[in-house]
């Protein structure tokens, strides 16, 4: 009977040790930059800017910077997404997740460049050339839309979901 209690205790401790760690501050990550295989469902993201992959530096913040609704993407739980440029909507998008590579592919969306202001036209041009998304397990969690043969990406920060 004593051995059974020890086995049950060991199983409980192992189960507790396997819980997902969720960072709460920048210091909790300590520079960890791993790809996170998690669902995009019910999340919303805001563009930070364009990043050079080789140096991992932000090379451009898109104008208008003060627009809270501009350059956003929202993922629903049914594998659809929508977004916003400076004045237009990105509609009817679908996303698929590949658990082997931790990458998301987007397709089937409708986007227009009509009447864009600031860097809206540039954003539309980059968005249609996307190759894949990755999510980085940094704090705050970031979403990367890769383009230009993987040399650049659009970096988004999580704002909802």
SULJO-V945284 format. One record per pair of residues at least 12 apart in sequence whose C-alpha atoms are under 6 Angstrom apart, sorted by sequence separation. I is the first residue (numbers start at 1). GAP is how many residues later the second one is. If there is no record, write none. Layout:
# SULJO-V945284
I_GAP, I_GAP
This chain:
# SULJO-V945284
49_12, 72_12, 81_12, 94_12, 133_12, 143_12, 71_13, 80_13, 81_13, 94_13, 132_13, 143_13, 70_14, 71_14, 80_14, 93_14, 94_14, 132_14, 142_14, 70_15, 79_15, 80_15, 93_15, 131_15, 142_15, 70_16, 79_16, 93_16, 130_16, 131_16, 92_17, 130_17, 91_18, 129_18, 91_19, 90_20, 90_21, 47_24, 46_26, 45_27, 105_27, 45_28, 104_28, 44_29, 104_29, 44_30, 86_30, 103_30, 43_31, 103_31, 43_32, 42_33, 41_34, 42_34, 86_34, 41_35, 42_35, 85_35, 41_36, 64_54, 63_55, 63_56, 62_57, 37_65, 53_98, 36_99, 53_99, 35_100, 36_100, 52_100, 35_101, 36_101, 51_101, 34_102, 35_102, 51_102, 34_103, 50_103, 33_104, 50_104, 33_105, 49_105, 49_106, 48_107, 47_108, 48_108, 47_109, 46_110, 45_111, 46_111, 45_112, 26_113, 45_113, 44_114, 45_114, 44_115, 44_116, 43_117, 44_117, 43_118, 42_119
